[in-house]
Amino acid sequence: MNYEGHIQELFARAYIRSAMRRGGKALRLRNWEKLVPEAFTRAAEKEAFLSSMEDLAQQGILRLGWSHRRKRDKLLWAELQDPQKLFANLGKPQPEVLDDKLRNVANQLETRARTEGLATVERFFGSLSRYPGYLEQLLDIRDIEDIYTLLAHQDRPLDRFPIR
């Protein structure tokens, strides 16, 4: 089995909320036996997993740390080196590009809510436009217009809904 896609998906999901994305230290994942348990069931699977990791390291996407500095002894960690190449390999847009698109759509809907006199809806899309990253995993850009329609046509004000 080829584990490259699965490994890259794990790093892509972790990158979204990582310090590396915000300019901090590199994203490092450990405990691969827990993250990908199926890769450690048989020797052939482990070999395929390690080959996939080494291929990603040769591409410059990951950097690998081995136990006792001996390759193939035991993989301790893998560190993301090139997020742009990671997302390009997966065929996904960069998270920063998604943030910009989400911010632009939210700004447009905030302005639209302001002109229609919907203060609560305006506050919602205003906060979304200022902090787009916190909802990018929950919202799709295509769904934002539907959310606007839903919020704009509520019978009772949104701030009257119970929190829990």
C-alpha positions in Angstrom: 0.0 0.0 0.0 1.2 3.5 -0.7 0.9 5.7 2.4 2.0 9.0 0.8 -1.5 10.4 0.4 -2.5 9.4 3.9 0.6 10.9 5.5 0.2 14.2 3.5 -3.5 14.4 4.6 -2.4 14.0 8.3 0.1 16.9 7.9 -2.4 19.1 6.0 -5.0 18.7 8.7 -2.5 19.4 11.5 -1.0 22.4 9.6 -4.2 24.3 9.6 -4.0 25.0 13.3 -0.2 24.7 13.8 2.2 27.3 15.1 4.1 26.8 11.8 1.3 28.4 9.9 1.4 31.4 12.2 5.2 31.8 11.7 6.3 29.6 14.7 8.3 26.4 14.9 8.0 23.6 12.3 5.1 21.2 12.5 6.4 17.9 13.9 4.3 14.7 14.2 5.3 11.8 16.4 3.8 8.5 17.5 3.3 7.1 14.1 2.2 3.8 15.5 -0.9 5.6 16.9 -1.5 7.9 13.9 -1.3 5.1 11.3 -1.7 1.8 13.2 -2.4 -0.2 10.0 1.1 0.5 8.8 2.6 -1.4 11.7 0.6 -4.6 11.5 2.9 -6.5 9.2 6.5 -6.1 8.1 5.5 -5.5 4.5 3.2 -2.7 5.5 5.8 -1.1 7.7 8.3 -1.2 4.8 5.7 0.4 2.5 5.1 3.1 5.1 8.8 3.9 5.7 9.3 4.0 1.9 6.5 6.5 1.6 8.0 8.6 4.4 11.4 8.5 2.7 9.9 9.5 -0.7 8.3 12.5 0.9 11.6 13.4 2.6 13.4 13.1 -0.8 10.8 15.5 -2.3 11.7 18.0 0.4 8.3 18.0 2.0 9.3 16.2 5.2 12.4 15.8 7.4 12.6 12.6 9.3 14.1 11.8 12.7 15.3 8.3 13.5 16.1 6.6 16.7 19.8 6.4 17.5 20.4 8.3 14.2 20.2 5.0 12.3 17.9 5.1 9.3 15.2 2.4 9.3 15.8 1.6 13.0 12.7 3.4 14.4 11.0 6.6 13.1 10.7 9.0 16.0 9.2 12.0 14.2 8.5 13.6 10.9 8.7 17.4 10.4 6.9 19.4 7.7 9.5 21.4 5.7 7.5 22.7 2.7 3.8 23.4 3.2 3.3 24.8 -0.3 4.6 21.7 -1.9 2.4 19.6 0.5 -0.8 21.3 -0.6 0.3 21.3 -4.2 0.8 17.5 -4.1 -2.6 17.1 -2.6 -4.2 19.3 -5.2 -5.6 21.6 -2.5 -5.4 25.4 -2.3 -3.1 27.0 0.2 -4.9 27.8 3.5 -3.8 31.4 3.1 -5.6 31.6 -0.2 -8.7 30.2 1.3 -8.5 32.7 4.1 -8.4 35.6 1.6 -11.4 34.2 -0.3 -13.3 33.7 2.9 -12.5 37.2 4.1 -13.6 38.8 0.8 -16.9 37.0 0.7 -17.5 37.7 4.4 -16.7 41.4 3.8 -19.2 41.6 1.0 -21.9 39.9 3.1 -21.1 42.2 6.0 -21.7 45.2 3.8 -24.9 43.7 2.4 -26.2 43.1 5.9 -25.4 46.7 6.9 -27.4 48.1 4.0 -30.3 45.8 4.8 -30.2 46.8 8.5 -29.4 43.4 9.9 -27.1 44.3 12.8 -26.7 40.8 14.2 -25.9 39.3 10.8 -23.5 42.2 10.2 -21.7 41.4 13.4 -21.4 37.7 12.5 -19.9 38.3 9.0 -17.8 41.1 10.4 -16.1 38.8 12.9 -15.8 36.1 10.2 -14.0 38.6 7.9 -11.6 39.6 10.6 -10.8 36.1 11.8 -11.5 33.8 8.8 -9.1 31.0 9.9 -11.2 29.8 12.9 -14.1 28.7 10.7 -12.3 27.5 7.6 -12.7 23.8 8.6 -16.4 24.2 9.3 -17.5 26.4 6.4 -17.2 26.1 2.7 -17.1 29.3 0.7 -20.2 28.1 -1.3 -22.1 27.8 2.0 -21.6 31.3 3.2 -24.3 32.7 0.9 -26.8 30.1 2.3 -25.8 31.0 5.9 -26.5 34.7 5.1 -29.9 33.8 3.7 -30.7 31.7 6.8 -29.5 34.4 9.2 -31.3 37.2 7.4 -34.7 35.5 7.5 -34.9 34.5 11.1 -38.2 35.2 12.8 -36.6 36.1 16.1 -33.2 37.9 16.6 -30.2 35.7 16.7 -29.0 37.1 20.0 -32.1 35.7 21.6 -31.1 32.1 20.9 -29.8 30.2 23.9 -26.1 29.4 23.8 -26.4 25.8 24.9 
